Amino acid sequence: MVAGRSKRAARLAATDVYVNWEVTHQCNLRCRTCHVAAGEGLPQELSGERFSDLLASVLSVREALGESSRLGFTFTGGEPTTNPGLPSFVSRARAEDCVGVISVVTNGLLVDRDLALRLADSGLDWLAISLDGGSARTHDLIRGEGTFRAAIEALRVAVEYTDLYVSTSLTVTGPSLSELEQYVQLVYDIGANQAHVNPFIPTGRGATHAELLVPPARQWELMRLLRALELQYLGRDFLVTYGEPFFGLTDPVEAFGELKYVERKAACGLATKAITLSPSGDVLPCAYMRHLVVGNVGHQSLSQVWSSEAMVQLRDNSLLKGVCQTCAFRDYCRGCRARAWLTSGDLFAEDPLCPLVSAAKGETA
């Protein structure tokens, strides 16, 4: 194990559903790829009292999932560290027996030693810091001048002063595509546990920066590079991951082998293994589908929302269309439903970025 690498990874037990809770719309940055278009706070930001009121509604989802189910909480935003109640939210969630992994996703600007220790002492397991490149030039292009240096410092603080599971998250863009190996090596050298990569879904503020998208023709190249990096670092107690539904196509043993035999859920977590809550309590089946509000935990229990007709329909793979409907990997992938909707206006259309869709149309990567 690399010196300084956290040992808390052992605590990251399996979770049935992740609750991605946006605790604020406020943010101290205006990132080009932000799917929330975060900025100023909203009139109804989440307070400690309101969090406690809504938590009971959220925990009720176990009535639909089964009483033995485990929940994970990811506190995000906006920038969650701008909400002074964040440590108390973590502590309150940690007090619940059914809650497993608790994480915070942050840009790192406000993460100093004091805050990192307070979050750890509150019961946090996982701190994820956004890092959008392997260099200041690329990261700061997306997030603003000086933000790379701040994110790196936050990473070092978390690794040095806490035993949290520490990861980074990069939203891959054209400019960062050539820096992925540099990005992974940098995060590994600092002593973190994981370097994650997310696809860029052009919604929110990102809708006005489509020029940052990775071209469809480079998807195979991107996936193969990340799979090679995953295998390269796996023996070093370090994870390289990619949050793209069809990444399983590059599984070195069998396509989607891990999902088939371990998780047994489709890679796209829409309405199946994740749910997003806005600061006002609105329920979104996907964080990238800001238009699709299926309920509000302030007015109804999350169990009722989870079992609603809208959510049942979203889980129905038979409604998928085009190549996704007939694909042999439909039940393990489902494509990105947000991307399908953004490009076609149809939630169940084929995923336009999938290499198998491109191949069916005669397009070569």
C-alpha positions in Angstrom: 0.0 0.0 0.0 1.3 3.5 -0.9 2.2 5.5 2.1 -0.7 7.7 3.1 -3.3 5.8 1.1 -6.5 5.6 3.2 -7.5 2.3 4.9 -11.1 3.3 5.1 -11.9 1.5 1.7 -12.8 -1.6 3.7 -15.8 0.3 5.1 -17.3 0.9 1.6 -19.8 -1.9 1.8 -22.3 -2.7 -0.9 -25.2 -0.3 -1.2 -28.7 -0.9 -2.7 -29.6 2.7 -3.6 -27.6 5.9 -3.5 -29.3 9.1 -2.5 -27.5 12.0 -4.3 -28.7 14.9 -2.1 -28.0 18.4 -3.5 -27.8 20.3 -0.2 -27.5 23.7 -1.9 -27.6 25.4 -5.3 -25.0 27.9 -4.2 -21.5 27.5 -5.6 -18.3 29.5 -5.5 -17.4 28.5 -9.1 -19.1 28.7 -12.5 -17.8 25.6 -14.1 -18.4 25.2 -17.9 -19.5 21.6 -17.6 -21.8 22.0 -14.5 -25.0 20.0 -15.2 -26.9 21.9 -12.4 -25.8 25.4 -13.6 -25.1 26.1 -9.9 -24.4 29.6 -8.7 -26.5 31.7 -6.4 -28.3 30.1 -3.5 -32.1 29.5 -3.8 -34.7 30.9 -1.4 -35.3 27.4 0.1 -31.8 26.1 0.9 -31.5 23.0 3.0 -31.2 23.7 6.8 -30.5 21.3 9.6 -34.1 21.3 10.8 -35.5 20.7 7.3 -32.9 18.0 6.7 -34.2 16.1 9.7 -37.7 16.5 8.5 -36.9 15.2 5.1 -34.7 12.4 6.2 -37.6 10.3 7.5 -39.2 10.5 4.1 -36.0 9.5 2.4 -35.4 6.5 4.7 -38.9 5.3 3.9 -37.7 4.1 0.5 -36.7 0.8 2.3 -40.4 0.0 2.5 -40.3 -0.4 -1.3 -36.8 -1.9 -1.5 -37.0 -4.2 1.5 -36.2 -3.7 5.2 -32.8 -5.2 4.8 -31.7 -2.8 2.1 -28.8 -0.4 2.6 -28.7 3.2 1.6 -25.8 5.4 0.6 -25.8 9.1 0.8 -23.8 11.5 -1.5 -24.0 15.1 -0.4 -23.4 17.4 -3.4 -24.7 20.6 -4.8 -23.9 23.3 -6.0 -20.9 23.2 -3.7 -22.0 21.4 -0.5 -19.2 22.9 1.6 -20.8 26.3 1.3 -23.7 25.0 3.4 -22.6 25.4 7.0 -24.9 22.5 8.0 -23.0 19.9 6.0 -21.2 18.2 9.0 -24.5 17.9 10.8 -26.2 16.4 7.8 -23.4 13.8 7.7 -23.7 13.1 11.4 -27.5 12.8 11.3 -27.4 10.3 8.4 -24.6 8.3 10.1 -26.9 7.8 13.1 -29.2 5.7 11.0 -28.5 1.9 11.0 -29.6 1.4 7.4 -27.2 4.0 6.1 -23.9 2.7 4.7 -21.5 4.8 2.7 -21.7 8.5 3.1 -19.7 10.7 0.7 -19.3 14.4 -0.2 -18.5 15.6 -3.7 -16.7 19.0 -3.6 -14.6 21.3 -5.7 -12.2 21.5 -2.8 -11.9 25.3 -2.5 -13.1 25.3 1.1 -11.6 22.0 2.2 -8.9 22.8 4.7 -7.6 20.7 7.6 -10.3 21.8 10.0 -13.2 21.0 7.7 -11.7 17.7 6.6 -11.4 16.6 10.2 -14.9 17.8 11.1 -16.4 15.8 8.3 -14.4 12.7 9.2 -15.4 13.1 12.8 -19.0 13.5 11.8 -19.0 10.0 10.2 -18.0 10.7 6.6 -16.5 7.8 4.7 -15.6 9.2 1.3 -14.5 12.6 0.1 -14.5 13.1 -3.7 -12.8 16.1 -5.1 -13.4 17.3 -8.7 -10.2 17.5 -10.8 -10.8 18.2 -14.4 -7.4 17.5 -15.9 -3.9 16.5 -15.2 -2.6 20.0 -15.4 -3.6 23.5 -14.2 -4.1 24.6 -17.8 -6.8 22.1 -18.6 -8.5 22.1 -15.1 -8.6 25.9 -14.9 -10.0 26.1 -18.4 -13.1 24.4 -17.1 -13.2 25.7 -13.5 -11.4 29.0 -13.3 -7.9 30.3 -12.6 -6.2 28.9 -9.5 -8.8 26.2 -8.9 -6.4 23.4 -9.9 -3.9 24.4 -7.1 -6.8 24.5 -4.6 -8.1 21.1 -5.6 -4.6 19.5 -5.3 -4.2 21.1 -1.9 -7.6 19.7 -0.7 -6.5 16.3 -1.9 -3.3 16.4 0.0 -5.0 17.6 3.2 -7.6 14.8 3.0 -4.9 12.2 2.5 -2.5 13.5 5.1 -4.8 14.3 7.9 -7.8 11.9 7.6 -8.4 8.2 7.0 -11.2 9.0 4.6 -11.5 7.1 1.3 -10.3 9.9 -1.1 -11.1 10.0 -4.8 -11.2 12.5 -7.6 -13.7 12.9 -10.4 -12.9 14.2 -13.9 -15.6 15.1 -16.4 -13.8 14.1 -19.6 -13.7 16.7 -22.3 -11.8 17.2 -25.6 -9.1 19.2 -23.8 -8.6 16.6 -21.0 -8.6 13.6 -23.3 -4.9 13.8 -23.8 -4.2 14.1 -20.1 -5.9 11.1 -18.7 -2.7 9.1 -18.0 -1.2 12.2 -16.4 -4.4 12.7 -14.3 -4.4 9.2 -13.0 -0.7 9.2 -12.2 -1.1 12.5 -10.3 -3.9 11.3 -8.2 -2.1 8.0 -7.4 1.1 9.8 -6.5 -0.8 12.1 -4.0 -2.0 8.9 -2.2 -5.7 8.9 -2.9 -7.7 5.7 -3.4 -9.4 6.3 -6.8 -9.4 8.3 -10.0 -12.9 8.4 -11.5 -13.9 9.7 -14.9 -17.3 10.8 -15.9 -18.7 11.5 -19.4 -19.7 15.1 -20.2 -23.5 15.3 -20.4 -24.2 18.7 -21.9 -27.1 20.0 -19.8 -27.3 22.9 -17.3 -24.4 25.2 -17.9 -22.8 22.5 -20.0 -25.5 22.9 -22.6 -23.7 26.1 -23.8 -20.4 24.4 -24.1 -21.0 21.5 -26.5 -17.6 22.2 -28.0 -16.1 20.4 -25.0 -17.6 17.1 -26.0 -15.4 14.1 -26.8 -16.3 13.1 -30.4 -18.3 9.9 -30.8 -15.5 8.5 -33.0 -13.1 8.6 -30.1 -15.2 6.6 -27.6 -13.5 3.2 -28.2 -10.1 4.9 -27.8 -11.2 6.5 -24.6 -12.7 3.4 -23.1 -9.7 1.2 -24.1 -7.3 3.7 -22.5 -9.3 3.8 -19.3 -9.6 0.0 -19.2 -5.8 -0.3 -19.7 -5.2 2.2 -16.9 -7.7 0.3 -14.6 -5.7 -2.9 -15.1 -2.4 -1.2 -14.7 -3.2 0.3 -11.3 -5.4 -2.5 -9.9 -2.5 -4.3 -8.4 -1.4 -1.1 -6.7 -4.5 -0.9 -4.5 -5.8 2.0 -6.6 -9.0 2.2 -8.7 -9.5 3.8 -12.1 -13.2 3.9 -13.0 -15.4 5.3 -15.8 -19.0 6.2 -15.3 -20.1 5.4 -18.8 -22.9 2.8 -19.1 -21.3 0.9 -22.0 -17.8 0.8 -20.5 -18.6 -2.8 -19.8 -18.1 -3.6 -23.4 -14.3 -3.5 -22.8 -14.4 -6.0 -19.9 -11.2 -8.1 -20.5 -12.9 -11.4 -19.6 -16.5 -11.0 -20.8 -18.5 -7.9 -21.9 -20.3 -6.6 -18.8 -19.0 -9.5 -16.8 -18.7 -7.5 -13.5 -22.3 -6.3 -13.7 -23.6 -9.7 -14.6 -22.1 -11.5 -11.8 -21.5 -9.0 -9.0 -23.9 -6.0 -9.1 -26.7 -7.5 -11.1 -28.0 -4.0 -12.0 -27.8 -2.1 -15.2 -24.9 0.4 -15.4 -27.3 3.3 -15.9 -28.7 3.8 -12.5 -31.8 5.7 -13.6 -34.7 4.8 -11.2 -32.9 1.6 -10.1 -29.9 2.3 -8.0 -29.7 6.0 -7.5 -32.0 9.0 -6.9 -31.3 12.7 -6.8 -32.9 15.2 -4.4 -32.8 18.9 -5.0 -32.3 21.4 -2.1 -36.1 21.9 -2.1 -36.8 18.2 -1.9 -37.7 17.6 -5.5 -37.0 14.0 -6.6 -35.1 13.5 -9.9 -34.6 10.0 -11.2 -31.3 11.3 -12.8 -29.2 14.3 -11.9 -28.8 15.2 -15.6 -32.6 15.3 -16.2 -33.4 18.5 -14.5 -36.8 18.7 -16.3 -38.0 15.3 -14.9 -39.4 15.9 -11.4 -41.2 12.8 -10.2 -42.2 13.9 -6.7 -41.1 15.9 -3.6 -40.0 14.3 -0.3 -41.5 17.2 1.6 -45.0 16.3 0.3 -44.8 12.5 0.0 -42.5 9.7 1.2 -39.7 8.6 -1.0 -41.2 5.1 -0.9 -44.3 6.4 -2.6 -42.2 8.1 -5.2 -40.1 5.1 -5.8 -43.1 2.9 -6.4 -44.9 5.5 -8.6 -46.1 4.8 -12.1 -43.5 7.2 -13.5 -40.6 5.4 -11.8 -41.9 1.9 -12.8 -42.0 3.0 -16.4 -38.5 4.3 -16.2 -37.3 0.9 -15.0 -39.0 -0.9 -17.9 -36.3 -2.0 -20.3 -38.8 -3.2 -22.8 -39.6 0.4 -23.7 -36.1 1.0 -25.0 -35.9 1.7 -28.7 -33.6 1.4 -31.7 -30.3 -0.5 -31.2 -30.7 -0.3 -27.4 -34.0 -2.3 -27.6 -32.4 -5.2 -29.5 -29.0 -5.1 -27.9 -27.7 -8.3 -26.2 -26.4 -6.1 -23.4 -29.6 -4.1 -22.8 -30.2 -5.4 -19.3 -26.6 -4.6 -18.2 -26.2 -1.2 -19.9 -29.5 0.5 -20.9 -27.4 3.3 -22.5 -27.4 6.8 -21.0 -31.1 7.8 -20.8 -30.3 11.5 -20.1 -28.1 11.6 -23.3 -30.8 10.0 -25.3 -33.4 12.5 -24.1 -31.1 15.5 -24.7 -30.4 14.5 -28.3 -33.8 13.2 -29.4 -36.4 14.3 -26.8 -37.2 10.7 -26.2 -36.2 9.0 -22.9 -36.2 5.6 -24.4 -34.3 6.3 -27.7 -31.0 4.6 -28.4 -27.8 6.2 -26.9 -26.2 8.2 -29.7 -22.7 7.9 -28.2 -22.6 4.1 -27.9 -20.1 2.5 -30.2 -22.6 -0.3 -31.0 -25.1 2.3 -32.1 -22.4 3.9 -34.3 -21.5 0.5 -35.8 -25.1 -0.3 -36.6 -25.3 2.9 -38.6 -22.1 2.1 -40.5 -20.0 4.6 -38.6 -16.5 3.4 -37.7 -14.5 4.5 -34.6 
